[in-house]
Amino acid sequence: MKVVIAGSGAREHAIAWKVSQSTLVSELIAAPGNPGMALLGRTVAQDPLDGAAFAHWARAVGADLVIVGADDPIAMGLIDDCEAAGVPAFGPTAAAAQIEASKVFAKDLMSQHGIPTGPYRVFDQADAAHHYLDAPGREYPVVVKADGLARGKGAIVAADRAEAHAAVAAMLEERVFGASGDRILIEECLVGPEASVFAICDGERAWPSGAARDYKRIGEGDCGPNTGGMGAYTPTNLVPPDVLEDVRQRILQPTVEALAAAGRPYRGVLYAGLMFTADGPQVIEFNARWGDPEAQVLLPLLRNDFVELALAALAGRLDTVPIEWHAGAACGVALASAGYPDAVRDGEPVGGLDSWGDEALLFHAGTVTDADGAIRTAGGRVFTVVGTGPTLAAARDVAYRNVERVRFAGRYYRRDIGAREIAATAT
């Protein structure tokens, strides 16, 4: 088979790395890819955001399967474009991906079908939203969210009335998220630890495919602004097998059934961001793809051939391919450029890659190859370093030991990835 990976981030590099191990694959193409993905196959400067052109190109090169990793091309209908061109593509259609692309759609769907989530109100006028925040007895904190895609930065936890008003003004008046903020939600702030739970879906069934915990804030101790994700680990004691089965029964499977009933059958990876409250797990939000950095820690532990799983999902026969896992744990640490998540400094030369061994995995995110063949930084998050081991403590030690191999000016990373779980287990 000729398989195309659409995208260029560390998540797509992890997918490409996993796909490259498939005995079904004869050729791997990454479009547009990155320097790390170029070591696994060939890269082509094809833009996944230009869906019609991408699908035409995929058909012309004889692609047998396209796997789409990122949210924007999925929401913009790349899967639909590939299907229209006669190219099989793994991921949800634009209609099904509304579960991520519109938080209002997702909340309304959950409300209608009894899927546990927090109370919310929707606003498209700033005056009405400000009036709601000033109502007598309004309790804080609240969460103010942009309806559309905002690269993981569209949710603001407002500790008090002033912060909530500022968030509303930023989204509806200052338009910091553009059209993604045409509508906003103001939600009750759920309390509890968070985890990401994933399922591979075939339009009818949702098969759990791992749980992880990620670190969204830039600073250690979960301080500072949100990012796309500074690290992750799996497994987590927060989601043991019995809890995962409860999440499947009460959240994942009902969601897939609700989407099917709405004429939006969901095929691909479904990502439930959950808050584990005193009343049980509740959905914070859904995403229509693997998480980043969660994919980088989950895929190394997946025993299955991922291409086989993708094909089974597209054929509606996931029940014939049990999902299996390697024993042990994985811990991933994101290395970011100076200034991230705001203005970042690109173009820094990267050292230490020649000495990279087999002890850990290195997934490229924001890198390019210059005219002299050297790797340089080209984005906020530059790499994810992943360690695996028999325990989370062992995996974490491998990850951080190998972080020190990679060098570039302004390199920043959090030093507390996985520490809370290890400390909690030790007590």
DRENNU-960388 format. One record per residue (C-alpha): residue number from 1; residue in three letters; x negated, y negated, z negated. Coordinates in steps of 0.1 Angstrom, whole numbers, plus 5000, padded with zeros to 4 digits. Example, Ala and Ser with C-alpha at 12.3 -4.5 7.8 and 13.67 -1.06 7.14 Angstrom:
BEGIN
{1,'Ala',{4877,5045,4922}}
{2,'Ser',{4863,5011,4929}}
END
This chain:
BEGIN
{1,'Met',{5000,5000,5000}}
{2,'Lys',{4990,4964,5006}}
{3,'Val',{4999,4944,4975}}
{4,'Val',{4999,4906,4973}}
{5,'Ile',{4997,4888,4939}}
{6,'Ala',{5012,4853,4941}}
{7,'Gly',{4995,4828,4918}}
{8,'Ser',{4961,4817,4905}}
{9,'Gly',{4962,4817,4867}}
{10,'Ala',{4949,4841,4840}}
{11,'Arg',{4983,4858,4839}}
{12,'Glu',{4981,4866,4876}}
{13,'His',{4944,4876,4872}}
{14,'Ala',{4956,4901,4845}}
{15,'Ile',{4983,4914,4868}}
{16,'Ala',{4958,4918,4897}}
{17,'Trp',{4934,4936,4874}}
{18,'Lys',{4961,4960,4864}}
{19,'Val',{4974,4965,4900}}
{20,'Ser',{4938,4971,4912}}
{21,'Gln',{4938,5003,4891}}
{22,'Ser',{4968,5018,4909}}
{23,'Thr',{4962,5048,4931}}
{24,'Leu',{4990,5035,4953}}
{25,'Val',{4971,5004,4964}}
{26,'Ser',{4948,5004,4994}}
{27,'Glu',{4944,4966,4996}}
{28,'Leu',{4949,4938,4971}}
{29,'Ile',{4953,4901,4982}}
{30,'Ala',{4956,4872,4958}}
{31,'Ala',{4973,4840,4971}}
{32,'Pro',{4958,4816,4964}}
{33,'Gly',{4940,4835,4937}}
{34,'Asn',{4909,4824,4917}}
{35,'Pro',{4872,4834,4915}}
{36,'Gly',{4880,4862,4891}}
{37,'Met',{4907,4876,4913}}
{38,'Ala',{4883,4874,4943}}
{39,'Leu',{4862,4902,4926}}
{40,'Leu',{4892,4925,4928}}
{41,'Gly',{4903,4919,4964}}
{42,'Arg',{4904,4891,4989}}
{43,'Thr',{4919,4856,4983}}
{44,'Val',{4939,4836,5007}}
{45,'Ala',{4947,4799,5005}}
{46,'Gln',{4985,4804,5007}}
{47,'Asp',{5008,4783,4985}}
{48,'Pro',{5035,4802,4966}}
{49,'Leu',{5055,4770,4961}}
{50,'Asp',{5061,4769,4999}}
{51,'Gly',{5083,4799,4998}}
{52,'Ala',{5094,4803,5034}}
{53,'Ala',{5058,4799,5047}}
{54,'Phe',{5045,4823,5021}}
{55,'Ala',{5071,4849,5029}}
{56,'His',{5063,4845,5067}}
{57,'Trp',{5026,4849,5060}}
{58,'Ala',{5032,4880,5037}}
{59,'Arg',{5052,4897,5064}}
{60,'Ala',{5025,4888,5090}}
{61,'Val',{4998,4904,5070}}
{62,'Gly',{5019,4935,5064}}
{63,'Ala',{5024,4932,5027}}
{64,'Asp',{5042,4962,5012}}
{65,'Leu',{5048,4944,4979}}
{66,'Val',{5046,4909,4965}}
{67,'Ile',{5043,4904,4928}}
{68,'Val',{5051,4869,4916}}
{69,'Gly',{5037,4858,4882}}
{70,'Ala',{5045,4821,4876}}
{71,'Asp',{5077,4803,4867}}
{72,'Asp',{5078,4776,4894}}
{73,'Pro',{5077,4798,4925}}
{74,'Ile',{5103,4822,4910}}
{75,'Ala',{5126,4793,4901}}
{76,'Met',{5122,4779,4936}}
{77,'Gly',{5133,4811,4952}}
{78,'Leu',{5101,4828,4964}}
{79,'Ile',{5116,4862,4957}}
{80,'Asp',{5146,4853,4978}}
{81,'Asp',{5124,4841,5006}}
{82,'Cys',{5104,4873,5006}}
{83,'Glu',{5135,4894,5006}}
{84,'Ala',{5149,4874,5035}}
{85,'Ala',{5117,4881,5054}}
{86,'Gly',{5120,4918,5047}}
{87,'Val',{5091,4919,5022}}
{88,'Pro',{5097,4937,4989}}
{89,'Ala',{5090,4913,4960}}
{90,'Phe',{5089,4920,4923}}
{91,'Gly',{5106,4893,4902}}
{92,'Pro',{5140,4878,4897}}
{93,'Thr',{5159,4859,4924}}
{94,'Ala',{5164,4822,4919}}
{95,'Ala',{5199,4828,4907}}
{96,'Ala',{5188,4853,4881}}
{97,'Ala',{5158,4831,4871}}
{98,'Gln',{5182,4804,4859}}
{99,'Ile',{5179,4823,4826}}
{100,'Glu',{5146,4803,4824}}
{101,'Ala',{5150,4775,4848}}
{102,'Ser',{5180,4761,4830}}
{103,'Lys',{5181,4763,4792}}
{104,'Val',{5218,4751,4794}}
{105,'Phe',{5226,4781,4816}}
{106,'Ala',{5208,4805,4793}}
{107,'Lys',{5225,4791,4761}}
{108,'Asp',{5259,4791,4778}}
{109,'Leu',{5254,4827,4789}}
{110,'Met',{5243,4838,4754}}
{111,'Ser',{5273,4820,4738}}
{112,'Gln',{5298,4836,4762}}
{113,'His',{5284,4871,4756}}
{114,'Gly',{5277,4871,4719}}
{115,'Ile',{5239,4872,4722}}
{116,'Pro',{5224,4858,4690}}
{117,'Thr',{5210,4823,4693}}
{118,'Gly',{5212,4790,4674}}
{119,'Pro',{5240,4764,4677}}
{120,'Tyr',{5234,4737,4704}}
{121,'Arg',{5249,4707,4721}}
{122,'Val',{5242,4695,4757}}
{123,'Phe',{5238,4658,4767}}
{124,'Asp',{5231,4640,4799}}
{125,'Gln',{5235,4604,4785}}
{126,'Ala',{5211,4590,4760}}
{127,'Asp',{5237,4569,4742}}
{128,'Ala',{5258,4600,4734}}
{129,'Ala',{5227,4619,4722}}
{130,'His',{5216,4591,4699}}
{131,'His',{5251,4588,4685}}
{132,'Tyr',{5251,4626,4678}}
{133,'Leu',{5218,4623,4659}}
{134,'Asp',{5232,4595,4638}}
{135,'Ala',{5263,4613,4627}}
{136,'Pro',{5269,4614,4589}}
{137,'Gly',{5255,4646,4574}}
{138,'Arg',{5233,4655,4604}}
{139,'Glu',{5206,4679,4591}}
{140,'Tyr',{5170,4679,4601}}
{141,'Pro',{5148,4693,4616}}
{142,'Val',{5164,4697,4650}}
{143,'Val',{5149,4709,4683}}
{144,'Val',{5153,4686,4714}}
{145,'Lys',{5148,4705,4747}}
{146,'Ala',{5146,4695,4783}}
{147,'Asp',{5170,4717,4804}}
{148,'Gly',{5145,4725,4832}}
{149,'Leu',{5110,4738,4835}}
{150,'Ala',{5084,4717,4817}}
{151,'Arg',{5053,4740,4816}}
{152,'Gly',{5059,4751,4780}}
{153,'Lys',{5060,4715,4767}}
{154,'Gly',{5097,4707,4770}}
{155,'Ala',{5107,4716,4734}}
{156,'Ile',{5101,4691,4706}}
{157,'Val',{5108,4701,4670}}
{158,'Ala',{5119,4668,4654}}
{159,'Ala',{5113,4668,4616}}
{160,'Asp',{5135,4638,4610}}
{161,'Arg',{5160,4614,4627}}
{162,'Ala',{5132,4591,4640}}
{163,'Glu',{5114,4619,4657}}
{164,'Ala',{5146,4632,4672}}
{165,'His',{5155,4597,4686}}
{166,'Ala',{5120,4594,4701}}
{167,'Ala',{5124,4628,4718}}
{168,'Val',{5157,4619,4733}}
{169,'Ala',{5144,4586,4745}}
{170,'Ala',{5113,4602,4760}}
{171,'Met',{5134,4627,4780}}
{172,'Leu',{5166,4609,4790}}
{173,'Glu',{5153,4573,4791}}
{174,'Glu',{5115,4574,4798}}
{175,'Arg',{5119,4605,4820}}
{176,'Val',{5087,4621,4809}}
{177,'Phe',{5098,4655,4823}}
{178,'Gly',{5114,4640,4855}}
{179,'Ala',{5144,4659,4868}}
{180,'Ser',{5138,4687,4843}}
{181,'Gly',{5151,4663,4816}}
{182,'Asp',{5183,4653,4835}}
{183,'Arg',{5201,4672,4807}}
{184,'Ile',{5189,4680,4773}}
{185,'Leu',{5199,4703,4744}}
{186,'Ile',{5198,4694,4708}}
{187,'Glu',{5197,4727,4688}}
{188,'Glu',{5197,4738,4652}}
{189,'Cys',{5162,4745,4642}}
{190,'Leu',{5159,4782,4635}}
{191,'Val',{5136,4793,4607}}
{192,'Gly',{5113,4823,4606}}
{193,'Pro',{5083,4838,4624}}
{194,'Glu',{5083,4840,4662}}
{195,'Ala',{5074,4868,4686}}
{196,'Ser',{5076,4874,4723}}
{197,'Val',{5094,4906,4734}}
{198,'Phe',{5093,4918,4770}}
{199,'Ala',{5114,4941,4792}}
{200,'Ile',{5111,4954,4827}}
{201,'Cys',{5145,4953,4843}}
{202,'Asp',{5160,4970,4873}}
{203,'Gly',{5193,4951,4876}}
{204,'Glu',{5211,4974,4852}}
{205,'Arg',{5187,4984,4825}}
{206,'Ala',{5162,4966,4803}}
{207,'Trp',{5133,4987,4793}}
{208,'Pro',{5112,4972,4765}}
{209,'Ser',{5076,4966,4776}}
{210,'Gly',{5058,4953,4746}}
{211,'Ala',{5059,4926,4720}}
{212,'Ala',{5032,4900,4712}}
{213,'Arg',{5027,4869,4692}}
{214,'Asp',{5012,4838,4708}}
{215,'Tyr',{4998,4805,4696}}
{216,'Lys',{5014,4775,4713}}
{217,'Arg',{4998,4746,4694}}
{218,'Ile',{4965,4732,4703}}
{219,'Gly',{4951,4731,4668}}
{220,'Glu',{4942,4757,4642}}
{221,'Gly',{4968,4763,4616}}
{222,'Asp',{4994,4755,4643}}
{223,'Cys',{4988,4718,4644}}
{224,'Gly',{4990,4693,4672}}
{225,'Pro',{5009,4693,4705}}
{226,'Asn',{5023,4723,4723}}
{227,'Thr',{5002,4739,4751}}
{228,'Gly',{5008,4767,4776}}
{229,'Gly',{4993,4790,4750}}
{230,'Met',{4960,4792,4732}}
{231,'Gly',{4959,4829,4725}}
{232,'Ala',{4979,4860,4717}}
{233,'Tyr',{4978,4895,4702}}
{234,'Thr',{4996,4928,4703}}
{235,'Pro',{5011,4948,4686}}
{236,'Thr',{5027,4930,4657}}
{237,'Asn',{5041,4943,4625}}
{238,'Leu',{5070,4919,4630}}
{239,'Val',{5084,4941,4658}}
{240,'Pro',{5081,4978,4648}}
{241,'Pro',{5099,5004,4669}}
{242,'Asp',{5132,5002,4650}}
{243,'Val',{5133,4964,4654}}
{244,'Leu',{5123,4966,4691}}
{245,'Glu',{5152,4990,4696}}
{246,'Asp',{5176,4966,4678}}
{247,'Val',{5163,4938,4701}}
{248,'Arg',{5170,4960,4731}}
{249,'Gln',{5205,4968,4721}}
{250,'Arg',{5216,4934,4709}}
{251,'Ile',{5196,4910,4731}}
{252,'Leu',{5178,4925,4761}}
{253,'Gln',{5204,4949,4775}}
{254,'Pro',{5234,4926,4769}}
{255,'Thr',{5215,4899,4788}}
{256,'Val',{5208,4920,4818}}
{257,'Glu',{5245,4932,4818}}
{258,'Ala',{5257,4896,4815}}
{259,'Leu',{5236,4885,4845}}
{260,'Ala',{5248,4915,4865}}
{261,'Ala',{5284,4906,4857}}
{262,'Ala',{5278,4870,4868}}
{263,'Gly',{5265,4883,4902}}
{264,'Arg',{5229,4876,4893}}
{265,'Pro',{5213,4911,4889}}
{266,'Tyr',{5179,4907,4872}}
{267,'Arg',{5149,4927,4885}}
{268,'Gly',{5116,4919,4871}}
{269,'Val',{5100,4911,4837}}
{270,'Leu',{5124,4894,4812}}
{271,'Tyr',{5107,4876,4783}}
{272,'Ala',{5127,4869,4752}}
{273,'Gly',{5111,4843,4728}}
{274,'Leu',{5126,4853,4695}}
{275,'Met',{5128,4838,4660}}
{276,'Phe',{5131,4864,4633}}
{277,'Thr',{5155,4847,4609}}
{278,'Ala',{5171,4858,4577}}
{279,'Asp',{5201,4868,4598}}
{280,'Gly',{5180,4889,4622}}
{281,'Pro',{5163,4881,4655}}
{282,'Gln',{5177,4852,4675}}
{283,'Val',{5168,4839,4710}}
{284,'Ile',{5149,4807,4711}}
{285,'Glu',{5146,4809,4749}}
{286,'Phe',{5142,4833,4778}}
{287,'Asn',{5115,4833,4805}}
{288,'Ala',{5118,4850,4838}}
{289,'Arg',{5082,4865,4840}}
{290,'Trp',{5053,4877,4819}}
{291,'Gly',{5041,4852,4793}}
{292,'Asp',{5007,4836,4796}}
{293,'Pro',{4987,4845,4774}}
{294,'Glu',{5008,4875,4764}}
{295,'Ala',{5003,4893,4797}}
{296,'Gln',{4966,4892,4792}}
{297,'Val',{4969,4913,4760}}
{298,'Leu',{4999,4935,4769}}
{299,'Leu',{4987,4948,4804}}
{300,'Pro',{4954,4962,4791}}
{301,'Leu',{4974,4985,4767}}
{302,'Leu',{5000,4996,4793}}
{303,'Arg',{4992,5032,4803}}
{304,'Asn',{5016,5032,4833}}
{305,'Asp',{5007,5024,4869}}
{306,'Phe',{5023,4989,4871}}
{307,'Val',{5029,4992,4908}}
{308,'Glu',{5050,5024,4901}}
{309,'Leu',{5070,5005,4875}}
{310,'Ala',{5076,4976,4899}}
{311,'Leu',{5088,4998,4927}}
{312,'Ala',{5111,5017,4903}}
{313,'Ala',{5126,4985,4891}}
{314,'Leu',{5132,4973,4927}}
{315,'Ala',{5148,5007,4935}}
{316,'Gly',{5171,5007,4904}}
{317,'Arg',{5155,5038,4889}}
{318,'Leu',{5135,5027,4859}}
{319,'Asp',{5151,5055,4839}}
{320,'Thr',{5128,5079,4858}}
{321,'Val',{5096,5062,4847}}
{322,'Pro',{5091,5061,4809}}
{323,'Ile',{5069,5033,4798}}
{324,'Glu',{5039,5045,4778}}
{325,'Trp',{5011,5026,4759}}
{326,'His',{4975,5032,4749}}
{327,'Ala',{4969,5033,4712}}
{328,'Gly',{4952,5003,4696}}
{329,'Ala',{4955,4966,4698}}
{330,'Ala',{4944,4936,4719}}
{331,'Cys',{4936,4900,4711}}
{332,'Gly',{4932,4872,4736}}
{333,'Val',{4916,4838,4731}}
{334,'Ala',{4921,4810,4756}}
{335,'Leu',{4891,4787,4764}}
{336,'Ala',{4903,4752,4773}}
{337,'Ser',{4887,4721,4788}}
{338,'Ala',{4879,4690,4769}}
{339,'Gly',{4911,4668,4766}}
{340,'Tyr',{4936,4697,4770}}
{341,'Pro',{4966,4695,4769}}
{342,'Asp',{4965,4659,4780}}
{343,'Ala',{4939,4645,4805}}
{344,'Val',{4913,4672,4811}}
{345,'Arg',{4878,4670,4824}}
{346,'Asp',{4873,4692,4854}}
{347,'Gly',{4842,4702,4874}}
{348,'Glu',{4820,4714,4845}}
{349,'Pro',{4796,4742,4855}}
{350,'Val',{4803,4775,4837}}
{351,'Gly',{4775,4797,4823}}
{352,'Gly',{4773,4831,4808}}
{353,'Leu',{4794,4850,4834}}
{354,'Asp',{4764,4869,4849}}
{355,'Ser',{4758,4886,4815}}
{356,'Trp',{4794,4897,4812}}
{357,'Gly',{4797,4934,4804}}
{358,'Asp',{4824,4960,4798}}
{359,'Glu',{4830,4953,4762}}
{360,'Ala',{4858,4928,4767}}
{361,'Leu',{4880,4915,4796}}
{362,'Leu',{4876,4880,4811}}
{363,'Phe',{4905,4865,4830}}
{364,'His',{4901,4833,4850}}
{365,'Ala',{4927,4806,4847}}
{366,'Gly',{4914,4772,4858}}
{367,'Thr',{4882,4779,4878}}
{368,'Val',{4869,4772,4913}}
{369,'Thr',{4838,4782,4932}}
{370,'Asp',{4818,4752,4945}}
{371,'Ala',{4799,4749,4978}}
{372,'Asp',{4768,4765,4962}}
{373,'Gly',{4787,4795,4949}}
{374,'Ala',{4788,4783,4913}}
{375,'Ile',{4819,4786,4891}}
{376,'Arg',{4833,4753,4877}}
{377,'Thr',{4862,4744,4855}}
{378,'Ala',{4894,4733,4873}}
{379,'Gly',{4922,4730,4848}}
{380,'Gly',{4933,4728,4812}}
{381,'Arg',{4930,4765,4802}}
{382,'Val',{4899,4779,4819}}
{383,'Phe',{4896,4815,4808}}
{384,'Thr',{4913,4840,4785}}
{385,'Val',{4888,4864,4767}}
{386,'Val',{4905,4896,4756}}
{387,'Gly',{4892,4922,4732}}
{388,'Thr',{4907,4956,4726}}
{389,'Gly',{4901,4981,4698}}
{390,'Pro',{4917,5007,4675}}
{391,'Thr',{4929,4979,4652}}
{392,'Leu',{4938,4943,4655}}
{393,'Ala',{4908,4934,4634}}
{394,'Ala',{4885,4953,4657}}
{395,'Ala',{4900,4938,4688}}
{396,'Arg',{4898,4903,4674}}
{397,'Asp',{4861,4908,4666}}
{398,'Val',{4854,4919,4702}}
{399,'Ala',{4873,4889,4716}}
{400,'Tyr',{4855,4863,4695}}
{401,'Arg',{4821,4879,4699}}
{402,'Asn',{4825,4876,4737}}
{403,'Val',{4839,4841,4736}}
{404,'Glu',{4804,4830,4728}}
{405,'Arg',{4791,4843,4761}}
{406,'Val',{4811,4818,4781}}
{407,'Arg',{4796,4783,4782}}
{408,'Phe',{4808,4750,4796}}
{409,'Ala',{4807,4714,4784}}
{410,'Gly',{4837,4705,4763}}
{411,'Arg',{4847,4741,4757}}
{412,'Tyr',{4875,4743,4731}}
{413,'Tyr',{4892,4773,4716}}
{414,'Arg',{4912,4782,4684}}
{415,'Arg',{4893,4803,4659}}
{416,'Asp',{4924,4817,4641}}
{417,'Ile',{4940,4839,4667}}
{418,'Gly',{4953,4871,4650}}
{419,'Ala',{4940,4860,4616}}
{420,'Arg',{4975,4856,4600}}
{421,'Glu',{4985,4892,4609}}
{422,'Ile',{4953,4907,4596}}
{423,'Ala',{4956,4887,4564}}
{424,'Ala',{4992,4897,4559}}
{425,'Thr',{4984,4934,4565}}
{426,'Ala',{4955,4932,4540}}
{427,'Thr',{4977,4920,4512}}
END
